[in-house]
Amino acid sequence: MEEYVSTPSMRSDASQIYRRYLSAVMLHGHASARACGLGASDLYALNILQLSGAMSPGELAERTGLTTGPTTRLIDRLEQSGYVRRVPDTADRRKVIVEPVGKPADLDNVMAPARRKIGAILGDCTPEQLDALFDYFTRATQAYREAAEELRSDDGSGH
């Protein structure tokens, strides 16, 4: 195993390195969605449902940042493709809950090459590097959620 060493020049380019990483992740997400006949928002919503479980259309709209109209159309597309279903809310039969239906085999097949490659990269990391990486992901997730909430609650003036 080759030891990873961060150099001063790498740290000074951290923003560009990180932006390239995010762009590559987004590019892969778009390509994966397209390969499964989904839109990028569809794949994003499906990921939210698989990670968080069933939720109301309103909750899904809030989590995706979409308004109710586009969320309804998104759910329609996912339902027609067999990825989700609408079921009555057990607490209030007038409401519906959107729940994922199994694991999408097409998506798993499409994502498998990237998962293998990322798995190999992680396999080269020391336990300490993995601890730092997963600590970063956990804390960055919360930071991004908080920043998104701040943007949503902004009055639109950008201030």
N, C-alpha and C positions, 0 to 999 in steps of 0.2 A: 504494500500500500504506500502510495506517495503522500508525503505530508504536505498539507496545504499551508501556505504562508501568505499572509496579507502584507502587501508592500505599501509604502507611502503613496506611490503613484496610483495604485489600485484604490486606496482610500480616497484620494483626491478626485477620482473618477467615479465615486460611488453612486452619485445621482444618475449618471449616464448608464452605468452598469445595471442599476436597478430598473431604470426606464426601459432598457433593452429587454430585460427579463420579463417585465410586465407586458410589453408589446408582444413578445414571443408567446406568452401564456394566452393572451387575447387572440392572437392569430390562430393558435392551435384550437382554442375554443370555438372560434368561428368555423374553421375547417372541419372540426369534429361534428358540429351541429349540421353543417351543410351535407356532410357524408351520411348523416342519418335522416336527412330530409327535414331538419328542424331549422328554425331561425335562432340566432344567438340569444335572443330574449327567452325563447322557448327552452333552450338548454339551461340557461341561467335559472329559470323558474323551476325546472325539473330538479336541478341540483339542490335548490333551496328546499323543495318538498322532500327529497330523499334524505337530506341532512336533518331537517327539523320535524318531519312527519306531516300528517294531514293538518290542514288549516282552512280557514274560511277564505273565500275569494278576496275579501277586504284585507285580511292579514297578508295574503300573497301579494296583493297590490302594494301594500306598504313595504313589504320586504324587497320587492323588485323595483320600487320607485315608479311604477306605472300608475296611471289613472285607472278608474274602474272600467271604462270602455275597452281600452287595449288589453286589460287583464282578462275581461270576459272573452275576447277573441283569442287570446293566448290559451286560456283553459279549453276553449272549443277545439283549437288545433291539437293540443296535447291529448284531449279526450278522443278525438277522431283518429289520432295515430296510435291509440291504445296505451299511452303512457300514464294517464291518470283517469280517475272516475269521480263523478260527483255523487255523494251519498248524503242522505238526510242527517242533519245534526241531531244527535241523540238527546241533547238538552232542549232543543227547540226545533221541532219537525218542520217549521216553516223555512228554516235556513238550511243551507247546504254546506258541506265540507268537501274540499278537494283533497283526494288522497292519491299517492303514487300507486301504480299497479305493478308489483313485482320489480324486477331489475331489467332494464332495457338491454336485451342481448346485443342489438346492433351497436348501441353506444359502448357497451363493454368491449366489443370487438374492435371498434374504431379507436378507443382509448388505450387498448392493450400495448401497442408499441411504445407510446410515450411513458406509460406506467413502468414498463420494463426498463427503459432508459433511465428514468428518474430513480427507480429502485437500484440500479447499478451504481449510480452516483452516490446515493445514500449509503449503499453498502461499502463504499470506500471511505466513509466518514468514521471518525473515532466516536465513542460514546459521548465524549465531552462536546464535540462538534455538533452531534445530533441534539444534545440537550440545549445548546445555544440556539440552534436553528429552530427547534420546536418552541422554545421560549419566545423567540422573535415572532414566529407565526401567531402564537397565542396572543401576545401583546399587540402586535400590529393589527390583528383582526379587530380587536376592541378599539384601537385608535381609529381605524378606517370607519367602523360603525359610528363612533362618536362624531367624527368629522362629517360623515354623510348626514347624520341627524342635525348637526349645526347648519349644513347647507339647506336642508329641507325646511328648517325653522327660520331661516334667513328671510328677511322681508323682500328679497329680490333685488335689493339695491347693491349687493356685493359688499356691504359694510357690516 
